[in-house]
Structure formats: C-alpha cells, structure tokens
C-alpha cells in the first residue's frame, strides 16, 4: 500500500513538524489538473496539441462531498461543463457546473486519478486550485495527526 505523508516544517534549524502550521494551512498538497485522458486521445488523433496541465495546491476537505476545481483552470484547459449540480455551500445553495478532468498528485506514489465529475468553483481567492473531497478520499486511508503536525494518505 503506497503511503504519502506531509508536514509543515518549523522555522528552527532542526527539521521538525509544526502542528501550528498544519492548523493554519491545513492538509495541503501539490496537484496537477489536466484534460481527461479520454479527451487527450481525441486531441492526439486530431493532431492537436494538448493544453499543459495546471499545477497548483489542493486542500484536503473532509467537509466536501465532491472534489472541486477552480473553474477558470478547467476553462483554461478548454474543458466544457458536462452537467450541473445543486450544492449546499456556506450561505445557501448554488447550482454549479460539473467537468471531467484528470488529477495528478506529483511527488506521491498515487497514480493519476480520472474524474467524471468535479465541481467548478471559485477557489483562487482562497489560494487553491482544488479541494479534495470525500469522493476522492473514499479511495484512501487518511490520517490527520494534529498533535504531531502531519497528515498521511495511504492508497
């Protein structure tokens, strides 16, 4: 079972996990969002250049039932909404578009994950390209060790 652990370092000269930084910033990891591989094959057959994947940060969000991606990132990849969903969000409900995409977690042993429904949301103002929801987390064992200042995904 591949395992990936992440922690925030203290500012001291001795490397150690910083529980306060984990509390402030959360369980954050690098992410690459790209066109779905099925669409990539169509691009290749048409001899059209694939858009470069978008690199950014993702926050693990156990309060989100579905994974969300910054909508401008999805549109920048040339993706169109496949459908829409009514969501309960802070402050009420909202109808949001769904997109297909692939998500890669660089620097981890976790393979590229194809998604047939991520929600397009405005996340850039929060500093994230994606929120990893329970639809993805159901594939993992997640350990959030606030006392020691680290988190772990086992796949």
KEVO-677354 format. One line per field, with one value per residue: x, y, z of N, C-alpha, C, O, CB in turn; residue in one letter. Coordinates in pm, 1 decimal. Glycine has a CB too. Layout:
nc1: [X;...];
nc2: [Y;...];
nc3: [Z;...];
cac1: [X;...];
cac2: [Y;...];
cac3: [Z;...];
cc1: [X;...];
cc2: [Y;...];
cc3: [Z;...];
oc1: [X;...];
oc2: [Y;...];
oc3: [Z;...];
cbc1: [X;...];
cbc2: [Y;...];
cbc3: [Z;...];
aa: [A;...];
//
This chain:
nc1: [84.9;92.2;218.9;184.9;311.1;281.1;405.6;428.7;716.2;898.1;1031.2;1279.7;1630.1;1649.4;1497.0;1155.2;814.9;552.2;289.9;123.7;141.3;18.7;-237.4;-300.0;-271.5;-367.3;-427.2;-245.6;-148.7;54.1;-85.9;-182.1;-383.4;-546.1;-653.2;-901.1;-793.9;-934.2;-1025.4;-779.5;-681.2;-843.2;-756.4;-495.1;-544.5;-656.6;-437.1;-387.4;-245.6;-216.3;-343.6;-124.5;-86.9;-234.0;-62.9;-85.8;-206.5;-378.5;-634.7;-710.4;-1032.8;-1246.6;-1503.0;-1623.9;-1832.7;-1783.3;-1517.7;-1368.9;-1269.1;-1084.8;-1270.3;-1180.9;-941.5;-1022.3;-1164.9;-956.7;-815.6;-960.8;-1189.7;-1533.7;-1837.2;-2006.1;-2242.0;-2460.6;-2489.6;-2679.1;-2570.3;-2511.7;-2376.4;-2161.1;-2365.9;-2590.2;-2752.0;-2630.1;-2620.8;-2393.5;-2146.9;-2041.5;-1743.9;-1525.8;-1205.7;-852.5;-664.4;-353.5;-122.1;160.0;485.5;400.4;326.2;88.2;-126.9;-232.5;-554.7;-859.9;-1141.6;-1489.8;-1660.2;-1603.3;-1657.8;-1689.9;-1559.2;-1507.1;-1206.8;-961.0;-927.6;-893.7;-649.6;-615.4;-611.7;-767.8;-1008.0;-994.0;-1231.6;-1465.3;-1540.1;-1306.8;-1143.3;-1252.7;-1115.3;-886.0;-690.2;-696.6;-498.6;-499.7;-291.1;-299.2;-177.9;89.2;147.7;126.8;-0.4;-131.5;-171.5;-282.0;-280.7];
nc2: [-117.8;200.7;490.7;828.6;1099.3;1420.7;1727.7;2041.1;2236.3;2350.6;2675.3;2652.8;2552.3;2282.6;2021.7;1968.0;1872.7;2112.1;2170.2;2391.8;2520.9;2331.0;2346.4;2611.7;2615.5;2375.0;2043.3;2024.7;1976.7;1932.7;1958.4;1853.7;1946.9;1824.3;1775.4;1521.7;1182.2;1043.6;1247.4;1345.7;1148.2;1193.5;1449.5;1380.2;1210.0;1393.9;1538.6;1762.3;1990.0;1915.3;2100.3;2232.1;2077.3;2216.3;2335.7;2346.1;2410.8;2187.4;2143.6;1916.3;1838.4;1733.7;1803.4;1842.1;1691.1;1633.2;1657.9;1966.8;2201.0;2487.1;2691.7;2854.5;2733.5;2488.6;2581.1;2710.0;2494.7;2429.1;2287.4;2192.9;2228.5;1935.0;1876.3;1986.3;2059.0;2086.3;2235.6;2248.7;2517.0;2725.6;2973.7;2919.6;2768.0;2656.4;2635.0;2455.3;2398.6;2081.2;1908.4;1701.7;1572.6;1501.2;1429.7;1469.1;1386.6;1513.8;1398.6;1204.6;855.8;800.3;711.7;885.2;1027.1;972.9;1181.9;1195.1;1387.7;1675.0;1962.1;2285.2;2562.7;2880.7;2906.5;3027.4;3266.3;3171.6;3062.8;2812.0;2550.5;2332.1;2150.2;1865.1;1630.7;1408.7;1220.5;1149.9;1091.6;859.5;654.4;626.1;584.2;816.1;990.3;1229.2;1390.9;1599.1;1658.4;1585.5;1721.8;1640.2;1481.5;1190.9;999.3;688.5;456.9];
nc3: [0.0;-111.3;54.9;152.7;322.2;474.4;606.1;778.1;817.2;1105.1;1187.3;1291.0;1303.8;1326.3;1163.1;1201.5;1250.6;1236.2;1424.2;1454.2;1206.1;1045.0;1149.4;1077.1;791.4;692.7;549.9;287.8;-50.8;-348.8;-676.9;-1004.0;-1266.9;-1546.2;-1891.4;-1940.5;-1987.5;-2184.8;-2352.0;-2421.3;-2593.1;-2813.8;-2886.7;-2965.1;-3184.5;-3357.2;-3405.1;-3250.6;-3024.3;-2683.8;-2405.3;-2158.4;-1837.7;-1539.3;-1264.3;-913.8;-578.8;-360.1;-121.2;129.6;204.5;422.2;468.0;228.1;-2.5;-264.5;-500.7;-583.9;-834.4;-932.1;-1134.8;-1348.2;-1413.9;-1522.1;-1744.2;-1873.5;-1963.2;-2173.9;-2131.2;-2120.4;-1938.9;-1833.0;-1712.4;-1446.1;-1093.5;-794.8;-507.1;-153.2;-2.3;201.1;327.8;175.4;-108.7;-427.7;-780.7;-962.6;-1218.7;-1357.8;-1443.6;-1643.6;-1571.8;-1528.5;-1238.9;-1094.3;-841.3;-790.2;-690.3;-523.3;-460.7;-576.0;-838.5;-1145.5;-1127.0;-1271.4;-1321.9;-1337.8;-1270.8;-1141.1;-944.1;-1070.6;-922.5;-754.3;-640.2;-636.1;-494.9;-243.7;-255.8;-362.6;-609.1;-612.4;-414.7;-231.3;-208.3;-32.0;-222.4;-356.7;-138.6;-40.2;-154.5;-14.6;286.5;532.8;757.0;995.9;1187.9;1414.9;1660.8;1627.8;1399.9;1124.9;825.1;656.6;361.4;256.7;-1.4];
cac1: [0.0;172.2;187.8;239.1;292.7;319.9;403.4;485.8;836.3;916.2;1129.5;1408.6;1734.0;1629.0;1371.0;1050.7;680.4;496.3;146.2;54.1;132.2;-84.6;-365.6;-323.4;-275.7;-440.6;-364.5;-227.5;-53.1;64.6;-180.7;-182.8;-513.7;-526.7;-768.4;-915.6;-719.0;-1021.1;-1020.4;-641.9;-670.7;-909.5;-662.1;-384.7;-592.8;-677.5;-306.4;-400.0;-162.4;-286.5;-306.8;-37.2;-157.2;-224.4;-4.3;-129.2;-222.5;-509.4;-661.4;-796.7;-1150.3;-1338.0;-1638.8;-1675.3;-1873.1;-1734.3;-1396.1;-1391.3;-1151.8;-1100.4;-1337.6;-1100.3;-841.4;-1090.2;-1193.3;-827.3;-775.6;-1050.9;-1295.7;-1670.1;-1918.6;-2080.1;-2373.5;-2458.3;-2537.8;-2720.1;-2488.3;-2525.4;-2249.2;-2179.7;-2450.4;-2706.3;-2729.2;-2587.2;-2610.3;-2255.8;-2118.4;-1955.0;-1647.1;-1439.1;-1063.8;-761.8;-590.7;-229.8;-62.7;304.4;568.0;340.4;317.3;-52.0;-140.0;-326.9;-692.3;-958.4;-1265.2;-1602.6;-1743.9;-1554.2;-1737.9;-1618.6;-1583.9;-1411.5;-1116.8;-834.8;-918.1;-850.8;-513.6;-614.7;-660.6;-865.2;-1042.2;-1008.8;-1349.8;-1481.8;-1549.6;-1171.2;-1089.5;-1303.8;-1017.1;-766.4;-694.8;-643.2;-466.3;-469.6;-231.5;-282.3;-87.2;227.2;164.9;138.3;-111.5;-86.7;-265.3;-240.6;-360.4];
cac2: [0.0;323.9;586.9;962.6;1183.8;1561.4;1809.7;2175.1;2243.3;2464.1;2771.9;2629.7;2486.7;2138.3;1986.4;1907.4;1909.5;2225.9;2149.2;2519.7;2545.4;2240.1;2404.8;2733.8;2595.6;2254.5;1932.7;2080.2;1905.1;1974.5;1893.0;1891.9;1923.3;1814.7;1725.5;1378.2;1100.2;1011.1;1363.9;1352.8;1059.2;1262.3;1555.1;1317.0;1163.6;1512.9;1603.1;1890.5;1993.0;1916.1;2208.5;2191.0;2063.9;2328.6;2298.7;2431.7;2348.2;2133.8;2127.9;1803.8;1896.5;1625.2;1857.6;1849.5;1558.9;1617.0;1733.0;2091.5;2256.5;2626.4;2686.3;2915.9;2633.8;2394.3;2650.8;2734.9;2370.3;2409.5;2194.0;2243.9;2160.5;1819.1;1885.8;2076.8;2000.0;2178.2;2211.1;2331.5;2584.5;2823.8;3087.1;2881.2;2665.2;2711.3;2540.8;2464.6;2308.6;1965.0;1889.6;1584.8;1606.8;1410.8;1495.1;1401.1;1436.2;1497.7;1374.0;1098.6;730.1;783.3;728.4;986.1;991.7;1028.8;1227.5;1215.4;1494.2;1768.7;2084.1;2408.2;2660.4;2990.4;2872.6;3101.5;3367.1;3100.9;3017.1;2671.1;2509.7;2224.7;2096.1;1720.9;1593.4;1270.1;1129.8;1100.5;1039.1;723.8;560.7;634.1;595.1;947.2;1011.3;1369.0;1388.3;1737.7;1667.4;1574.5;1817.8;1584.6;1401.6;1080.3;929.0;554.0;425.0];
cac3: [0.0;-112.9;160.5;134.3;441.0;453.0;727.0;770.0;899.7;1195.1;1139.5;1357.4;1223.9;1336.9;1096.3;1283.7;1207.3;1307.8;1437.5;1434.8;1062.3;994.5;1189.8;999.7;646.6;660.7;478.3;153.7;-134.3;-487.5;-765.7;-1144.8;-1326.9;-1690.7;-1966.9;-1915.5;-2083.4;-2298.6;-2440.6;-2469.1;-2709.0;-2925.2;-2926.7;-3036.2;-3314.6;-3440.5;-3411.8;-3182.0;-2903.9;-2556.0;-2313.6;-2048.0;-1709.7;-1445.5;-1135.7;-804.1;-448.1;-325.5;21.9;164.3;269.3;458.8;470.8;91.0;-50.2;-400.5;-529.8;-657.3;-902.0;-973.7;-1263.9;-1453.8;-1452.3;-1611.0;-1869.6;-1936.0;-2028.8;-2287.2;-2094.7;-2109.7;-1838.0;-1882.9;-1649.2;-1330.8;-969.4;-689.2;-388.2;-34.3;23.2;307.9;290.1;96.0;-209.6;-556.0;-892.5;-1011.0;-1330.1;-1340.6;-1551.0;-1639.8;-1578.2;-1458.5;-1131.0;-1056.8;-717.0;-812.5;-572.7;-443.8;-535.1;-615.2;-983.5;-1194.5;-1094.7;-1364.3;-1258.7;-1427.1;-1217.1;-1040.1;-943.9;-1098.8;-815.4;-741.2;-529.9;-647.0;-388.4;-123.0;-278.2;-401.6;-740.1;-591.7;-283.4;-243.5;-131.8;11.8;-336.6;-378.5;-13.1;-14.1;-209.8;68.0;431.5;569.1;897.6;1026.4;1320.4;1456.2;1774.7;1579.4;1291.4;991.6;773.9;572.2;272.8;214.8;-119.6];
cc1: [89.4;123.1;256.8;208.3;343.5;314.0;463.0;604.2;833.1;1020.5;1267.8;1504.4;1718.2;1495.3;1275.4;916.0;628.1;343.8;67.5;39.4;27.7;-222.2;-398.8;-348.1;-352.9;-357.0;-359.6;-124.9;-52.9;-33.0;-156.7;-317.5;-494.6;-654.5;-779.6;-846.1;-804.7;-1021.8;-880.1;-620.3;-733.5;-820.0;-549.7;-427.0;-614.2;-547.6;-312.3;-318.1;-250.0;-248.5;-218.9;-119.0;-137.0;-169.6;-50.0;-133.9;-365.5;-516.9;-749.5;-908.8;-1251.2;-1482.4;-1702.6;-1710.3;-1818.0;-1611.6;-1430.2;-1259.5;-1183.8;-1155.0;-1255.1;-988.8;-902.3;-1118.5;-1064.8;-771.2;-864.2;-1164.4;-1430.0;-1744.0;-1996.6;-2222.0;-2361.7;-2518.3;-2578.3;-2644.3;-2530.8;-2386.5;-2269.9;-2261.4;-2569.5;-2677.0;-2695.0;-2586.0;-2472.8;-2233.4;-2026.6;-1868.2;-1580.0;-1295.4;-983.8;-688.5;-471.3;-176.7;88.7;380.4;509.7;341.6;176.0;-64.4;-238.1;-468.9;-787.8;-1086.4;-1372.7;-1698.5;-1673.2;-1639.3;-1647.6;-1657.0;-1479.9;-1323.5;-989.6;-819.7;-875.3;-707.3;-502.9;-663.7;-766.8;-890.6;-1066.1;-1122.1;-1355.8;-1499.3;-1413.2;-1117.0;-1139.5;-1208.6;-894.4;-797.4;-627.0;-620.0;-427.4;-420.4;-198.9;-182.4;59.0;253.2;185.1;10.3;-57.0;-201.8;-204.2;-336.2;-365.3];
cc2: [124.1;424.0;719.2;1043.3;1323.8;1633.4;1945.1;2178.7;2364.6;2557.2;2748.6;2556.8;2335.0;2103.4;1915.8;1954.6;2021.4;2212.2;2278.3;2551.8;2453.8;2295.2;2526.7;2707.5;2472.0;2150.1;1970.9;1996.4;1961.6;1893.9;1940.9;1851.8;1926.3;1766.6;1575.9;1296.9;1061.9;1125.7;1380.9;1265.8;1124.1;1373.6;1494.8;1270.2;1279.7;1591.5;1746.7;1883.7;1999.4;2039.4;2153.4;2177.7;2188.2;2274.8;2397.3;2354.7;2298.6;2119.9;2006.0;1859.1;1786.7;1674.0;1865.2;1708.8;1529.3;1705.1;1854.5;2138.9;2400.1;2626.8;2747.9;2821.4;2536.4;2457.8;2680.7;2611.9;2340.6;2314.7;2265.0;2164.4;2046.9;1814.8;1985.2;2005.1;2111.2;2141.8;2300.1;2386.0;2681.0;2942.4;3049.9;2768.8;2732.7;2599.9;2562.0;2363.8;2193.3;1949.0;1753.7;1633.7;1494.4;1492.1;1407.3;1467.2;1416.4;1477.6;1269.2;969.9;704.1;805.9;840.6;936.6;1054.6;1065.6;1247.5;1319.2;1568.5;1894.1;2202.1;2513.3;2771.8;2966.6;2956.5;3202.4;3304.7;3049.4;2872.4;2653.6;2402.3;2202.5;1947.5;1678.1;1445.1;1172.4;1072.0;1033.1;898.4;617.0;546.5;608.8;727.8;951.3;1157.3;1370.6;1531.2;1754.9;1666.2;1664.6;1757.8;1511.1;1300.3;1028.9;793.7;512.1;275.6];
cc3: [0.0;-7.7;129.4;259.1;410.4;586.6;696.6;863.7;990.9;1133.9;1200.3;1264.3;1225.1;1270.4;1191.9;1231.3;1295.6;1309.8;1417.0;1286.9;998.3;1028.8;1104.6;851.5;603.9;589.9;330.9;78.4;-275.5;-572.0;-907.6;-1202.0;-1477.8;-1758.5;-1941.1;-2025.0;-2203.2;-2399.4;-2498.6;-2591.9;-2832.2;-2977.8;-3010.3;-3175.2;-3410.8;-3460.2;-3358.4;-3053.3;-2779.3;-2475.1;-2201.3;-1919.9;-1623.7;-1313.4;-1030.0;-674.0;-430.8;-173.6;40.8;250.0;299.7;470.9;333.6;42.9;-188.9;-420.4;-615.4;-716.6;-941.5;-1116.7;-1376.2;-1500.8;-1552.5;-1746.6;-1945.4;-2005.9;-2149.4;-2258.4;-2085.7;-2003.8;-1903.4;-1827.9;-1533.5;-1210.9;-873.8;-562.8;-272.9;-4.7;138.9;257.5;203.6;0.0;-341.5;-659.6;-955.6;-1122.6;-1288.4;-1464.2;-1534.9;-1648.0;-1515.3;-1353.0;-1095.1;-930.4;-727.9;-681.8;-480.0;-526.1;-589.7;-766.4;-1018.7;-1172.8;-1194.8;-1290.3;-1363.5;-1372.4;-1105.6;-1053.1;-977.3;-996.0;-823.4;-620.6;-528.0;-534.3;-255.4;-134.9;-323.1;-543.8;-726.2;-443.1;-304.6;-150.2;-99.5;-103.1;-372.1;-252.7;17.7;-67.6;-119.9;214.3;462.5;718.8;912.8;1170.4;1362.1;1569.7;1730.0;1459.0;1153.7;952.7;674.8;488.1;241.7;105.5;-142.1];
oc1: [156.1;3.1;371.7;92.2;436.1;228.5;538.6;596.0;773.5;1089.6;1363.1;1464.6;1767.6;1390.6;1311.0;904.8;656.1;277.0;-44.9;-63.9;-43.8;-313.4;-513.7;-435.8;-399.4;-236.1;-456.9;-26.3;-147.0;-60.1;-115.9;-360.8;-434.4;-749.8;-677.9;-840.7;-752.0;-1018.9;-864.4;-549.2;-681.4;-808.0;-512.3;-353.7;-592.6;-547.1;-251.1;-321.2;-344.4;-132.1;-238.4;-209.9;-35.2;-223.9;-52.7;-73.8;-460.5;-418.0;-852.8;-884.5;-1331.8;-1574.1;-1822.3;-1626.8;-1806.8;-1602.7;-1510.6;-1152.8;-1296.7;-1094.4;-1258.8;-946.4;-841.6;-1098.2;-1063.5;-689.1;-845.6;-1229.3;-1438.0;-1715.8;-2046.9;-2311.4;-2263.9;-2588.0;-2517.5;-2653.2;-2579.1;-2291.4;-2383.6;-2228.1;-2644.0;-2589.5;-2726.5;-2554.1;-2439.5;-2293.1;-1945.6;-1913.2;-1577.8;-1266.0;-1040.4;-654.9;-485.5;-185.4;141.4;344.3;561.9;356.4;149.1;-17.7;-316.1;-499.8;-796.4;-1134.2;-1348.7;-1808.5;-1681.8;-1686.7;-1540.5;-1774.2;-1377.8;-1361.0;-917.6;-709.3;-827.1;-650.2;-393.8;-746.0;-847.4;-806.4;-1149.2;-1109.9;-1266.5;-1476.3;-1404.6;-1051.9;-1075.6;-1220.1;-807.8;-912.2;-512.5;-709.2;-332.5;-498.9;-86.1;-110.3;142.5;368.3;254.1;-75.2;49.5;-314.6;-87.2;-457.5;-428.1];
oc2: [151.2;439.3;722.0;1055.0;1342.6;1604.2;1961.2;2130.4;2467.3;2520.1;2817.8;2506.1;2266.5;2149.9;1816.3;2063.3;2025.4;2239.1;2274.2;2604.5;2495.5;2291.0;2543.7;2769.8;2464.7;2164.3;1952.1;1950.8;2029.4;1777.2;2055.0;1737.4;2019.3;1723.5;1509.3;1338.7;1049.0;1101.7;1425.5;1304.9;1110.4;1391.5;1550.1;1288.8;1266.1;1697.1;1838.4;1783.3;2077.9;2079.5;2040.8;2257.1;2256.6;2179.6;2518.0;2248.1;2359.4;2088.5;1993.5;1919.1;1750.4;1592.8;1891.6;1618.5;1412.9;1814.0;1845.6;2120.1;2431.0;2570.1;2698.4;2829.2;2505.4;2395.6;2677.3;2623.4;2240.4;2266.0;2381.9;2046.5;2060.9;1756.8;2059.3;1904.6;2218.2;2028.2;2411.7;2310.3;2714.9;3003.1;3138.3;2685.4;2849.6;2485.1;2672.9;2256.2;2206.3;1973.2;1697.4;1726.7;1402.8;1608.5;1287.8;1589.0;1315.4;1532.1;1246.3;974.8;596.7;907.8;885.3;819.9;1177.2;989.6;1310.2;1335.4;1529.8;1927.1;2217.0;2548.9;2758.4;3002.8;2956.7;3221.8;3374.0;2999.0;2815.3;2730.9;2382.6;2232.0;1908.6;1687.9;1367.4;1052.8;956.4;929.0;825.5;500.4;463.2;611.6;749.8;920.3;1203.7;1353.6;1577.9;1854.6;1736.7;1682.4;1817.8;1482.7;1320.0;1016.3;785.3;529.3;229.5];
oc3: [99.9;15.0;85.5;298.2;331.5;670.3;600.8;976.7;958.5;1039.0;1164.5;1159.4;1135.5;1315.7;1255.0;1174.7;1415.4;1209.9;1367.1;1245.4;907.2;946.2;1063.8;791.6;490.1;571.9;257.8;136.2;-316.9;-543.7;-929.3;-1187.8;-1531.5;-1693.6;-1921.6;-2140.7;-2313.7;-2520.1;-2612.3;-2684.5;-2942.9;-3099.0;-3113.8;-3272.3;-3531.2;-3523.4;-3413.3;-2982.2;-2771.1;-2476.1;-2155.6;-1895.6;-1634.4;-1257.4;-1053.8;-660.3;-480.1;-107.4;-25.0;354.8;214.1;482.8;322.3;47.3;-227.3;-363.7;-708.2;-658.1;-979.7;-1207.7;-1488.9;-1616.1;-1655.0;-1850.9;-2068.4;-2096.9;-2218.4;-2350.9;-2048.1;-1982.3;-2014.9;-1889.5;-1524.5;-1224.6;-872.9;-516.2;-292.4;15.3;171.7;155.8;161.4;23.3;-363.8;-628.9;-997.2;-1122.4;-1196.6;-1576.2;-1425.5;-1723.1;-1455.7;-1374.7;-1069.1;-914.6;-681.3;-577.6;-370.8;-648.2;-643.6;-817.3;-934.6;-1196.9;-1203.0;-1206.1;-1466.7;-1425.3;-989.1;-1161.8;-918.4;-983.8;-890.8;-509.1;-428.2;-483.5;-165.8;-38.2;-322.3;-593.0;-817.2;-358.2;-386.7;-28.1;-133.5;-85.2;-413.6;-260.8;93.7;-29.8;-146.6;258.7;423.0;797.8;849.5;1263.7;1346.5;1574.6;1786.7;1419.4;1071.3;1036.5;616.3;535.6;204.3;117.5;-237.4];
cbc1: [-96.6;167.9;231.7;180.5;366.6;226.5;479.6;380.8;960.8;959.4;1082.8;1389.4;1872.6;1631.8;1398.2;1068.3;585.0;539.9;114.5;129.1;269.5;-66.9;-362.7;-206.0;-137.1;-557.8;-442.5;-183.0;-85.2;209.2;-326.3;-64.7;-619.8;-409.8;-754.5;-1064.8;-666.0;-1165.0;-1062.8;-546.0;-738.7;-1046.6;-603.9;-330.9;-722.7;-784.1;-254.7;-550.3;-65.6;-255.4;-433.8;78.6;-108.5;-364.4;150.5;-265.5;-185.8;-535.2;-728.8;-717.7;-1214.3;-1293.8;-1638.1;-1571.1;-2024.6;-1844.6;-1291.8;-1452.5;-1111.7;-963.8;-1470.4;-1039.9;-788.0;-1221.0;-1269.9;-729.2;-781.2;-974.8;-1263.3;-1744.2;-2015.2;-2007.1;-2424.4;-2535.9;-2430.1;-2874.6;-2340.5;-2584.9;-2197.0;-2043.5;-2368.5;-2757.7;-2853.4;-2447.1;-2727.1;-2155.1;-2055.0;-2038.2;-1541.6;-1472.0;-1034.8;-661.1;-682.3;-123.7;-122.0;360.1;587.8;195.3;360.0;-145.2;-185.7;-302.4;-727.6;-989.1;-1242.0;-1675.2;-1875.6;-1399.5;-1808.2;-1648.4;-1580.2;-1483.7;-1080.2;-826.2;-1052.8;-945.2;-435.2;-700.6;-545.7;-816.4;-1169.1;-874.6;-1472.8;-1599.4;-1609.1;-1078.7;-1125.5;-1442.8;-973.9;-700.8;-624.0;-738.9;-351.1;-596.0;-104.2;-414.1;-113.1;258.5;278.7;258.4;-220.0;-27.9;-294.5;-240.8;-304.4];
cbc2: [-0.2;388.4;533.1;1031.1;1124.2;1632.0;1741.6;2286.2;2247.1;2417.1;2912.7;2549.0;2524.8;2091.3;1897.1;1943.9;1787.5;2360.9;2090.5;2633.3;2524.5;2097.6;2443.7;2826.4;2587.1;2288.3;1797.5;2229.2;1755.3;1957.8;1920.8;1825.0;2029.4;1719.9;1755.8;1339.8;974.2;981.3;1491.6;1311.5;923.6;1319.6;1627.9;1199.4;1085.4;1603.5;1602.4;1924.8;2113.1;1788.6;2276.9;2292.7;1938.8;2398.8;2294.6;2492.0;2446.8;1996.5;2255.3;1689.5;2006.0;1561.6;1994.0;1916.2;1547.8;1651.6;1643.5;2200.7;2170.8;2705.2;2756.2;3048.4;2557.9;2345.3;2780.6;2783.3;2253.7;2359.6;2125.5;2236.4;2260.2;1690.6;1744.4;2208.9;1908.8;2173.3;2233.6;2250.3;2659.6;2871.8;3188.1;2998.7;2572.8;2777.7;2561.5;2441.1;2386.2;1836.6;2003.5;1484.6;1741.9;1341.3;1520.0;1406.2;1361.5;1619.4;1501.1;1136.2;614.4;882.1;597.0;1017.7;1035.8;928.8;1357.6;1085.1;1437.9;1800.5;2105.0;2457.6;2592.0;3125.9;2727.2;3172.8;3438.9;2984.8;3035.2;2588.7;2459.6;2094.5;2168.3;1646.1;1632.9;1259.8;1202.2;1215.1;1131.6;705.9;606.2;769.1;471.4;1061.2;915.2;1464.1;1299.0;1794.4;1552.4;1430.0;1903.6;1490.8;1491.4;966.5;1010.7;450.7;494.7];
cbc3: [122.7;-252.5;299.9;6.8;565.1;347.6;842.3;806.0;812.2;1338.4;1170.8;1487.5;1275.9;1487.1;974.5;1434.9;1211.5;1241.8;1573.9;1505.9;995.4;1053.4;1338.5;1014.7;593.4;577.5;500.2;160.3;-136.9;-539.4;-722.2;-1224.1;-1279.6;-1723.4;-2121.1;-1907.1;-2015.5;-2250.6;-2364.8;-2359.2;-2679.6;-2881.3;-2801.8;-2955.7;-3298.0;-3377.6;-3556.0;-3152.1;-2907.5;-2476.5;-2255.1;-2028.2;-1634.3;-1424.7;-1143.5;-834.0;-335.7;-396.2;82.0;239.0;180.3;590.4;532.3;-4.5;-51.7;-503.7;-601.0;-565.1;-1027.6;-964.1;-1255.0;-1404.2;-1327.9;-1547.4;-1842.7;-1832.8;-1929.6;-2404.0;-1961.9;-2246.0;-1768.4;-1847.0;-1599.2;-1360.7;-905.4;-665.6;-419.5;88.7;-104.6;361.9;218.5;20.2;-225.0;-544.7;-998.6;-896.1;-1445.0;-1314.8;-1551.3;-1755.8;-1506.8;-1557.4;-1006.0;-1172.6;-589.9;-886.0;-497.2;-399.9;-445.7;-536.1;-1047.8;-1344.7;-951.9;-1477.7;-1180.3;-1450.5;-1166.6;-1058.1;-806.6;-1241.6;-675.0;-729.4;-537.4;-781.8;-371.1;-94.4;-154.8;-306.4;-827.4;-657.0;-219.5;-209.5;-206.6;103.5;-457.5;-421.3;100.8;-77.4;-348.7;52.1;504.9;525.2;946.5;1005.7;1323.0;1497.2;1871.8;1543.1;1321.6;983.4;707.4;657.3;140.4;335.1;-243.1];
aa: [X;X;X;X;X;X;X;X;X;X;X;X;X;X;X;X;X;X;X;X;X;X;X;X;X;X;X;X;X;X;X;X;X;X;X;X;X;X;X;X;X;X;X;X;X;X;X;X;X;X;X;X;X;X;X;X;X;X;X;X;X;X;X;X;X;X;X;X;X;X;X;X;X;X;X;X;X;X;X;X;X;X;X;X;X;X;X;X;X;X;X;X;X;X;X;X;X;X;X;X;X;X;X;X;X;X;X;X;X;X;X;X;X;X;X;X;X;X;X;X;X;X;X;X;X;X;X;X;X;X;X;X;X;X;X;X;X;X;X;X;X;X;X;X;X;X;X;X;X;X;X;X;X;X;X];
//
